[in-house]
Amino acid sequence: MYGASLLTIPPGVDGKASLEEVKRRVAGADGPAPNSAEANVPYLRSDHFLVRFLIARQWNVDKACVMLKDHYRWLADSKMTALLEDSFPEEEVIKRYYPQAYHGLDKKGRPV
């Protein structure tokens, strides 16, 4: 843990211990379902990822774990991991005409 994340830790809370507790729980029942596609994505259990949920729940480990469990369930239900791996047929055409990214239109309707 480092950077601005440290500023979000309330007084009297051991941020490092909170993160370790969340990591321990995510490795067990509060983590992605065993043998699921999400279980094979290391980022979903990284310190950076877990700290985001701790910050969202004011470093309350129990609330962060509930939120994480719901997030993992949503990923599995919506098959997000598979969606990110699948390509789409228009990909080559879009990359040819919009090599960087498509951000929207300017006032005259031209791609930005």
Phi and psi in degrees as GROMACS dihedral restraints (atoms count N, CA, C in turn):
[ dihedral_restraints ]
;  ai    aj    ak    al  type     phi  dphi    fc
    3     4     5     6     1  -167.1    20    10
    4     5     6     7     1   173.3    20    10
    6     7     8     9     1    74.1    20    10
    7     8     9    10     1  -150.9    20    10
    9    10    11    12     1   -64.9    20    10
   10    11    12    13     1   -19.2    20    10
   12    13    14    15     1   -60.1    20    10
   13    14    15    16     1   -33.5    20    10
   15    16    17    18     1   -65.0    20    10
   16    17    18    19     1   -28.1    20    10
   18    19    20    21     1   -71.9    20    10
   19    20    21    22     1   -17.2    20    10
   21    22    23    24     1   -88.1    20    10
   22    23    24    25     1    -7.9    20    10
   24    25    26    27     1   -75.0    20    10
   25    26    27    28     1   121.3    20    10
   27    28    29    30     1   -66.8    20    10
   28    29    30    31     1   154.3    20    10
   30    31    32    33     1   -58.5    20    10
   31    32    33    34     1   139.1    20    10
   33    34    35    36     1    86.6    20    10
   34    35    36    37     1    -1.4    20    10
   36    37    38    39     1  -106.2    20    10
   37    38    39    40     1   130.9    20    10
   39    40    41    42     1   -87.9    20    10
   40    41    42    43     1   101.1    20    10
   42    43    44    45     1   -60.4    20    10
   43    44    45    46     1   -41.1    20    10
   45    46    47    48     1   -64.9    20    10
   46    47    48    49     1   -43.2    20    10
   48    49    50    51     1   -65.8    20    10
   49    50    51    52     1   -38.0    20    10
   51    52    53    54     1   -63.1    20    10
   52    53    54    55     1   -45.2    20    10
   54    55    56    57     1   -63.0    20    10
   55    56    57    58     1   -42.9    20    10
   57    58    59    60     1   -62.7    20    10
   58    59    60    61     1   -38.6    20    10
   60    61    62    63     1   -65.4    20    10
   61    62    63    64     1   -42.3    20    10
   63    64    65    66     1   -64.1    20    10
   64    65    66    67     1   -42.6    20    10
   66    67    68    69     1   -60.4    20    10
   67    68    69    70     1   -40.3    20    10
   69    70    71    72     1   -64.3    20    10
   70    71    72    73     1   -43.7    20    10
   72    73    74    75     1   -68.6    20    10
   73    74    75    76     1   -38.4    20    10
   75    76    77    78     1   -68.0    20    10
   76    77    78    79     1   -28.0    20    10
   78    79    80    81     1   -72.5    20    10
   79    80    81    82     1   -14.1    20    10
   81    82    83    84     1  -111.9    20    10
   82    83    84    85     1  -127.4    20    10
   84    85    86    87     1   -70.0    20    10
   85    86    87    88     1   -25.9    20    10
   87    88    89    90     1   -86.4    20    10
   88    89    90    91     1    -0.6    20    10
   90    91    92    93     1   -91.7    20    10
   91    92    93    94     1  -171.8    20    10
   93    94    95    96     1   -62.2    20    10
   94    95    96    97     1   152.7    20    10
   96    97    98    99     1   -60.9    20    10
   97    98    99   100     1   138.2    20    10
   99   100   101   102     1   -57.6    20    10
  100   101   102   103     1   143.6    20    10
  102   103   104   105     1    64.7    20    10
  103   104   105   106     1    14.0    20    10
  105   106   107   108     1   -88.1    20    10
  106   107   108   109     1   165.6    20    10
  108   109   110   111     1   -63.7    20    10
  109   110   111   112     1   -34.1    20    10
  111   112   113   114     1   -68.0    20    10
  112   113   114   115     1   -29.8    20    10
  114   115   116   117     1   -66.7    20    10
  115   116   117   118     1   -19.7    20    10
  117   118   119   120     1   -94.8    20    10
  118   119   120   121     1     6.6    20    10
  120   121   122   123     1  -104.9    20    10
  121   122   123   124     1   102.5    20    10
  123   124   125   126     1   -59.9    20    10
  124   125   126   127     1   -31.8    20    10
  126   127   128   129     1   -59.8    20    10
  127   128   129   130     1   -31.1    20    10
  129   130   131   132     1   -69.1    20    10
  130   131   132   133     1    -4.5    20    10
  132   133   134   135     1  -127.5    20    10
  133   134   135   136     1    13.1    20    10
  135   136   137   138     1   -76.5    20    10
  136   137   138   139     1   158.4    20    10
  138   139   140   141     1   -56.6    20    10
  139   140   141   142     1   -45.0    20    10
  141   142   143   144     1   -58.6    20    10
  142   143   144   145     1   -46.0    20    10
  144   145   146   147     1   -64.8    20    10
  145   146   147   148     1   -45.8    20    10
  147   148   149   150     1   -68.4    20    10
  148   149   150   151     1   -36.5    20    10
  150   151   152   153     1   -62.9    20    10
  151   152   153   154     1   -33.9    20    10
  153   154   155   156     1   -59.3    20    10
  154   155   156   157     1   -39.4    20    10
  156   157   158   159     1   -74.2    20    10
  157   158   159   160     1   -34.7    20    10
  159   160   161   162     1   -64.2    20    10
  160   161   162   163     1   -43.2    20    10
  162   163   164   165     1   -62.4    20    10
  163   164   165   166     1   -42.6    20    10
  165   166   167   168     1   -62.1    20    10
  166   167   168   169     1   -26.0    20    10
  168   169   170   171     1  -113.0    20    10
  169   170   171   172     1    28.3    20    10
  171   172   173   174     1    50.9    20    10
  172   173   174   175     1    39.3    20    10
  174   175   176   177     1    65.6    20    10
  175   176   177   178     1    23.0    20    10
  177   178   179   180     1   -86.8    20    10
  178   179   180   181     1   112.2    20    10
  180   181   182   183     1   -61.8    20    10
  181   182   183   184     1   -44.7    20    10
  183   184   185   186     1   -61.9    20    10
  184   185   186   187     1   -46.7    20    10
  186   187   188   189     1   -66.1    20    10
  187   188   189   190     1   -38.2    20    10
  189   190   191   192     1   -64.6    20    10
  190   191   192   193     1   -39.5    20    10
  192   193   194   195     1   -68.3    20    10
  193   194   195   196     1   -37.7    20    10
  195   196   197   198     1   -62.7    20    10
  196   197   198   199     1   -44.5    20    10
  198   199   200   201     1   -63.8    20    10
  199   200   201   202     1   -41.6    20    10
  201   202   203   204     1   -63.8    20    10
  202   203   204   205     1   -44.3    20    10
  204   205   206   207     1   -60.7    20    10
  205   206   207   208     1   -42.8    20    10
  207   208   209   210     1   -63.4    20    10
  208   209   210   211     1   -39.0    20    10
  210   211   212   213     1   -65.1    20    10
  211   212   213   214     1   -45.5    20    10
  213   214   215   216     1   -62.1    20    10
  214   215   216   217     1   -39.4    20    10
  216   217   218   219     1   -64.3    20    10
  217   218   219   220     1   -42.5    20    10
  219   220   221   222     1   -62.9    20    10
  220   221   222   223     1   -42.4    20    10
  222   223   224   225     1   -58.9    20    10
  223   224   225   226     1   -43.1    20    10
  225   226   227   228     1   -69.1    20    10
  226   227   228   229     1   -44.1    20    10
  228   229   230   231     1   -64.1    20    10
  229   230   231   232     1   -39.2    20    10
  231   232   233   234     1   -90.4    20    10
  232   233   234   235     1    -1.5    20    10
  234   235   236   237     1    54.6    20    10
  235   236   237   238     1    44.2    20    10
  237   238   239   240     1   -62.4    20    10
  238   239   240   241     1   -39.8    20    10
  240   241   242   243     1   -61.0    20    10
  241   242   243   244     1   -43.7    20    10
  243   244   245   246     1   -67.1    20    10
  244   245   246   247     1   -37.9    20    10
  246   247   248   249     1   -61.6    20    10
  247   248   249   250     1   -41.0    20    10
  249   250   251   252     1   -69.5    20    10
  250   251   252   253     1   -27.0    20    10
  252   253   254   255     1   -83.0    20    10
  253   254   255   256     1   -28.9    20    10
  255   256   257   258     1   -74.9    20    10
  256   257   258   259     1   137.1    20    10
  258   259   260   261     1   -90.4    20    10
  259   260   261   262     1   169.9    20    10
  261   262   263   264     1  -124.0    20    10
  262   263   264   265     1   149.4    20    10
  264   265   266   267     1   -61.6    20    10
  265   266   267   268     1   -27.9    20    10
  267   268   269   270     1   -83.4    20    10
  268   269   270   271     1    -0.8    20    10
  270   271   272   273     1   -55.9    20    10
  271   272   273   274     1   -47.4    20    10
  273   274   275   276     1   -64.3    20    10
  274   275   276   277     1   -40.7    20    10
  276   277   278   279     1   -65.3    20    10
  277   278   279   280     1   -45.0    20    10
  279   280   281   282     1   -63.3    20    10
  280   281   282   283     1   -42.5    20    10
  282   283   284   285     1   -64.9    20    10
  283   284   285   286     1   -32.2    20    10
  285   286   287   288     1   -69.9    20    10
  286   287   288   289     1   -43.3    20    10
  288   289   290   291     1   -88.4    20    10
  289   290   291   292     1   -24.0    20    10
  291   292   293   294     1  -130.0    20    10
  292   293   294   295     1    74.3    20    10
  294   295   296   297     1   -64.5    20    10
  295   296   297   298     1   -26.9    20    10
  297   298   299   300     1   -91.9    20    10
  298   299   300   301     1   -74.4    20    10
  300   301   302   303     1  -169.3    20    10
  301   302   303   304     1   157.6    20    10
  303   304   305   306     1  -100.4    20    10
  304   305   306   307     1   115.5    20    10
  306   307   308   309     1  -103.9    20    10
  307   308   309   310     1   -17.0    20    10
  309   310   311   312     1   142.3    20    10
  310   311   312   313     1  -158.6    20    10
  312   313   314   315     1  -123.1    20    10
  313   314   315   316     1   150.0    20    10
  315   316   317   318     1   -84.7    20    10
  316   317   318   319     1  -172.8    20    10
  318   319   320   321     1   -63.3    20    10
  319   320   321   322     1   -24.8    20    10
  321   322   323   324     1   -95.8    20    10
  322   323   324   325     1     5.4    20    10
  324   325   326   327     1    87.2    20    10
  325   326   327   328     1    10.7    20    10
  327   328   329   330     1   -88.9    20    10
  328   329   330   331     1   144.7    20    10
  330   331   332   333     1   -62.6    20    10
  331   332   333   334     1   139.8    20    10
